[in-house]
Amino acid sequence: MKVLLVHAHPEPRSFCAAMKDRAAAVLRAGGHEVVISDLYAMRFDPVAKADDFASRRDPEYLVYALEQRHAFETGTLAPDIAAEVEKVLAADLLILSFPLFWFSVPAILKGWIDRVFLSGLFYGGRRFYDRGGLVGKRALCLITAGARSSMLAEGGIHGPLEGMLRHLLQGTLGYVGYRVPRPFVAWHVPYVDRATREGYLAALERYLSEVATLEPLPMPSLDRFDAAMRPIPSGNREG
């Protein structure tokens, strides 16, 4: 299996980085090919802009998604974007490794998604969810959090983590067709002792050993919706 591990933490000695390193080591020991994009180390530019396209479909007015399509078709994407797109397309499994910032991803990772998940190639028209451009591939998230697990659970003060991260798990990864299991989370990381951190790393190894069989989160199916994206009554669905 080919794996792309996209890591987004500004501190190379962080526990998040330790999780990234352990994940890569475990997967490689299992015979998998692992490529790492360490966004901070790469100084990846997260800003979507007109300069991302060497040739413009419309030089007068920037519609970023349409220019993504044109640039991919004409081979005129900025080199840093093209390199990451190639890595994503080559990977059977995408892993996003990041600390939880404001119930979301760090800005550099959001910018990577904005620039790399190309309109027309990854999604477009009715090509999303189970008809998305990356159907057949898997994606998962490795997350470090300052919060306690009880705070982001059913009945907790914030509610379940999957709800907070729906924009990422469903609205991004599921949207382009990935099968997405529940994230692996190391909780309360800045405040726990070394033994707890070692326990997290051992749990991560177990999680990754089951990666091929992890149950994916439920996602919408376009078979349940009509051309206007209205729900089809169950009695009227084909099959």
N, C-alpha and C positions, 0 to 999 in steps of 0.2 A: 504494500500500500504506500502511496506517495502522500506525504503530509506537509502542509504549509502551516507553520506556527508563526502567527503575527503577534509580536509582543510590544506592549505599550506601557512602560513604566519609566519615569525619569531617573530612578536610582538603580544603578547596576548591581548594588549589593542588597537590594530589597528582597523580602521573602517572596514577592511576586516573581522576581527574577530567579530565585531558587526553585520555585515551582516550574517555571519555564525550562530551566536546565534539567530538572528531574524528569519532566515530561519527555524532553528530547532524548535523554539517555535511555529511558524505559522503552520508548518506541523504537529507537535504533537497536537496542538489545533484542527486541522482538522481530528484527529483520525488516523494519519499515525504513523507507527513505524519508528523511526529515530535512526540510529547508526552513530556515528561520529568517524572518524579516523583523529585525529589532528597530522599531521606528525611530526611537530617540537616538540610538547609536547611528542610524543611517541619516539622521537629520532630515527625515522625510517631511516634505512641505505639505501641510494639510489644507492649504487654501485653494479652493476651486476658483479658476480664473481663466480669462480669455487666452492667456499665454500657454494654457494646456494643449492648445491646438495649433499646429504649424500651418494648417490650411483651414480656412473657415468656410462653412456652408453659407453663412450670412455674416459678412464682415461688419455690418452696420448695427446688429442687435444680437446680443448673446442669449440664446436659449441653451443652457448648458447640456441638457439631456440630448437635444438634437445634434449639437456639435460633437458630443461623444460618439453618436452613431456615425456621423460623417467621418470623423477622424479615424475611427477603427476601420471603416470600410476603405479608406484611402491610405492607411498606414501613416497617418500624420499626428498620432498621439505624442504627447511629451514623453521622452525616453523613460523617466521615472515611473510614469503611469503604465506604459507598455510593458515594462519589466515586471511589475506587480501583477498585471492582468495575466501575463504568461504563467506566472507562478500559480495563480488561482486556478487557471484552466487545467494545469498539469496535475493538481492535487486531488486525490480522492477524499481527503479529510482536511478541512480548514479548522485550525484551533486559534481562537482569540484569547490572549493572555493579558489581563489588565486589572488594575485596582478599580474599585467602584467609586466613581466621582459623581456626586449629586444624583444617585440612582441611575447612573448612565456610564458611558465610556469616556476616557480622557479625550480631549479635543483632537489630539493627533490621530487617534484611532478613528474617530468620526470622520475626520478629513480623509483618511485613507479609504474609508468606505465610499464617501462622496465622490472621490476621484477615480476609484478603481472599479467599482461595481457599475459597469457601463450599461447605459440604456441601449436597447437593441440587441445586445449580446447576452446580458444576464436576465433581462426582463423587457417587457414592452407589449403594448396592446393587451391581448388576453394571455400572454406568456408570463404567468406568475403563479405562485404556490405550486401545485402539482403539475403545472405546465411551464414552470420557470426554466431559465436557461441552464441551471445547475442541478436539475433533477437527477437523482442517482448518486449524488455526493452527500457527504455528511459534514456538519459543522458543530463545534462545541465551544464552550467558554470556560476558561479557568480564571477565577476571580478571587481577589483578596478584598476583604471588607473590614472596616473598623467597627461596624455594628456587631452586636450579638445576634446569634441565629434566631433567638426568640423574637427579635424586633421585626424581622422580615419573614414571618411565618403566618399561617392562617390564624387569625385572632390577635396577631401581634400589632404593635402600634402603627407600623407602616403597611401591613398586609404582606402577602407572599411576594418573594423576590421575583418570581416569574411574571407577576403582574406589573411590577415596576419596570422590568426589562422587556415588556412585550414589544416595544418599539424595535428592539434589537433581535430578540429571539424569533418573533413572528414577522414584524414589519420590515425586517432586513434579511435575515438569514432564511427564514421560512419563505419569505416572499419570492426570493430568487430560486427556490426549489430545494434547498438543503433539507435533509432530515436532521432535526435538532433535538438532542436529549436535554434533560435538565442540566444546568451548569454545575460544575464542581466549584464549591466555595470554601475558602478558608476564612473563618469568622474571627472578629475581634483581634485581628493580627497584631496591631501595635502593643497590645496589652497582655498577651499570653506568654507563657514561659517556653523554654526551649523544647521541653518534652512534648508540649502541645503542638508546637510547630513540626516536630519530627512525626507526630501522629498524623498531622495533615499530609505530610509527604508520603507516608505509608498508605494513607487512604487514597491519595492521588494515584499511586501505583496500581491499586486495586481497581479504581475507576477506569484507568486507561487499559488495563488488561481485559476489560469487558467492552471496549469501545465498539466492537463490531455488533454487539447484541444489546446495547443500551436502548431502552424504549424511547422512541421520539415523542416529543410533545405533539399534541393534536394540532393540526393545521387545517384551514379551509380547503375544500376541493371545489374546483370550478364546475365539476359535474353537477353540483347542487345549486347552481345559479344560472339564470338565463343570460341572454346577450346584453341586457341592461344591468346585470349583476344583482337582479332581484332573486330571492330564494325561490326555487322550484318546489312546489308541493310534493311531498314524498311519493304520492301516488302517480305523479306525472314524470318521474325520473326514469331514464333508460336504465335497464339492468336492475 
